[in-house]
């Protein structure tokens, strides 16, 4: 037995050849039950080859676990919205457990409205886009027959104040602009490089700077 092609699969489950005690008999009975379960799973996997069906035992019971695993697997410094979208999703469902069947189109609509009511500018669209990205993958993985949020658009909140930020070109133009006060110039450069506001910079002291 082994894991090579053509070999019988080694299960790693052992039984007593000649059980003598009740404990040994119980062990054999439980081991055989596990073997039957494994056989059923392997049979299902073989029958699913070439189809879009995924056996239920391969799916996580708690959809939050799937969402969290997806966020961990796809995290990056430039994709922080994915983890944040999960945090906000848990706030609207107000629980750490939800089945895939409970993630309906209406819930997705409510989630989109929740984001629009809470955040400004492009943030609601960024969070919901990451949510839809995860839902597309979940649908392909067999959690949904049809993606519940397929027809829901990721929207920006244009009804609330959008923060003004400098573009890269504007920052280069600002740096190239002559400044008679070198201290103010250095403070501006410091703010551009750290993202700190003036109200934060003015509180800094030399002992706060490390490394």
C-alpha positions in Angstrom: 0.0 0.0 0.0 1.2 3.6 -0.7 0.4 6.8 -2.5 1.9 6.0 -5.9 -0.1 5.6 -9.0 -1.7 2.1 -9.2 -1.1 1.4 -5.5 -3.8 0.9 -2.9 -4.0 4.0 -0.7 -2.5 3.7 2.8 -5.1 4.9 5.3 -2.9 4.9 8.4 -5.7 3.2 10.3 -4.9 0.0 12.1 -7.0 -2.7 13.8 -6.4 -5.6 16.2 -6.1 -8.8 14.2 -7.4 -10.9 17.1 -9.1 -8.5 19.6 -9.2 -10.0 23.1 -10.5 -7.2 25.3 -13.7 -5.1 25.0 -11.4 -2.0 24.5 -9.7 -3.7 21.5 -13.1 -4.7 20.0 -14.4 -1.1 20.5 -11.2 0.2 18.8 -11.8 -2.1 15.8 -15.4 -1.0 15.5 -14.5 2.7 15.5 -11.6 2.2 13.1 -13.9 0.3 10.6 -16.5 3.2 10.9 -13.7 5.7 10.0 -12.6 3.5 7.1 -16.2 3.4 5.8 -16.4 7.2 6.0 -13.1 7.6 4.2 -14.3 5.1 1.5 -17.5 7.1 1.0 -15.5 10.4 0.7 -13.1 8.9 -1.9 -16.0 7.4 -3.9 -17.7 10.9 -4.0 -14.4 12.5 -5.1 -14.0 10.0 -7.9 -17.6 10.5 -9.1 -17.2 14.3 -9.0 -14.2 14.3 -11.4 -15.2 16.2 -14.5 -18.2 17.9 -12.9 -18.7 21.2 -11.0 -20.0 19.5 -7.9 -18.0 19.6 -4.7 -18.9 17.2 -1.8 -20.4 19.0 1.2 -17.8 17.6 3.6 -15.1 19.6 1.8 -17.0 22.9 2.5 -16.6 24.8 5.8 -19.8 24.8 7.9 -19.1 28.4 9.1 -18.9 30.7 6.0 -16.9 33.2 8.2 -14.2 30.6 8.4 -14.0 30.4 4.6 -14.1 34.3 4.3 -11.3 34.6 6.9 -9.2 31.8 5.2 -9.6 33.6 1.8 -8.5 36.9 3.3 -5.4 35.3 4.9 -4.5 33.6 1.6 -4.8 36.8 -0.4 -3.5 39.4 2.0 -0.9 41.9 0.8 0.2 45.4 1.7 -1.8 46.7 -1.3 -4.9 44.6 -0.6 -5.9 45.8 2.9 -9.5 46.3 1.9 -10.1 42.5 1.8 -9.5 42.0 5.6 -11.4 45.2 6.4 -14.4 44.0 4.3 -14.5 40.9 6.5 -14.4 43.0 9.7 -17.3 45.1 8.4 -19.3 42.1 7.2 -19.1 40.6 10.7 -20.5 43.8 12.1 -23.6 43.7 10.0 -24.4 40.1 10.7 -23.5 40.6 14.4 -22.2 37.1 14.9 -19.1 35.0 14.3 -21.1 32.2 12.6 -23.2 32.2 9.5 -23.9 29.3 7.0 -23.5 29.8 3.3 -27.2 29.3 2.8 -27.8 32.4 5.0 -25.7 34.6 2.7 -28.5 35.7 0.5 -28.9 38.5 -2.1 -30.9 40.5 0.4 -28.0 40.2 2.9 -25.6 41.3 0.3 -27.8 44.3 -0.5 -28.0 45.2 3.2 -24.2 44.9 3.4 -23.7 47.3 0.5 -26.1 49.8 2.1 -24.3 49.4 5.5 -21.0 50.3 3.9 -22.5 53.3 2.1 -24.0 54.6 5.3 -20.7 54.3 7.2 -17.9 55.3 4.8 -17.1 58.2 2.5 -15.9 58.3 -1.1 -14.5 55.2 -2.7 -14.2 53.2 0.6 -17.6 51.5 0.3 -16.9 50.5 -3.3 -13.4 49.2 -2.4 -14.8 47.0 0.5 -17.7 45.7 -1.5 -15.5 44.9 -4.5 -13.3 42.7 -2.3 -16.4 41.1 -0.9 -17.6 40.3 -4.4 -14.2 38.9 -5.2 -14.4 36.5 -2.3 -18.0 35.6 -3.2 -17.0 34.8 -6.8 -14.3 32.4 -5.5 -16.8 30.9 -3.0 -19.2 30.2 -5.8 -16.6 28.5 -7.9 -15.7 26.5 -4.8 -19.2 25.2 -4.5 -20.7 27.3 -1.7 -23.3 28.8 -4.0 -25.0 27.6 -7.2 -25.4 31.3 -8.3 -23.4 34.1 -6.7 -25.9 36.1 -4.5 -24.1 39.4 -5.1 -23.6 38.9 -8.8 -26.0 41.7 -9.8 -25.1 44.1 -7.0 -22.8 46.9 -8.0 -20.0 48.3 -5.8 -20.9 51.9 -5.3 -18.9 55.0 -4.1 -20.5 57.3 -1.6 -20.7 60.6 -3.5 -23.2 62.2 -1.2 -20.7 62.7 1.6 -17.5 64.8 1.8 -14.6 63.2 -0.1 -11.2 63.8 1.4 -8.9 65.9 -0.8 -5.6 64.2 -1.3 -2.5 65.1 -3.4 -1.8 63.2 -6.5 1.8 62.0 -7.2 2.3 64.8 -9.8 1.0 67.4 -7.3 3.4 66.2 -4.6 6.4 66.5 -7.0 5.2 70.0 -7.9 5.0 71.0 -4.3 8.5 69.6 -3.5 9.9 71.6 -6.4 8.3 74.9 -5.2 10.8 77.2 -3.6 10.3 77.8 0.2 12.1 80.5 2.1 11.7 78.7 5.5 13.7 75.5 5.5 12.0 74.2 8.6 8.6 74.5 7.0 10.0 72.8 3.9 11.3 69.9 5.9 8.0 69.6 7.8 6.1 69.4 4.5 8.5 66.7 3.1 8.2 64.8 6.4 4.4 64.9 6.2 4.4 63.7 2.5 6.7 60.7 3.3 4.8 59.6 6.5 1.2 60.6 5.8 1.1 62.5 9.1 -1.1 65.6 9.3 0.2 69.0 10.5 -1.7 68.5 13.8 0.3 65.3 14.4 3.6 66.6 13.2 3.5 69.7 15.5 3.3 67.4 18.5 6.4 65.4 17.6 9.7 65.8 19.5 13.2 64.5 18.6 12.9 61.7 21.2 9.8 60.4 19.3 12.0 59.6 16.3 13.7 56.2 16.5 15.8 54.2 14.0 
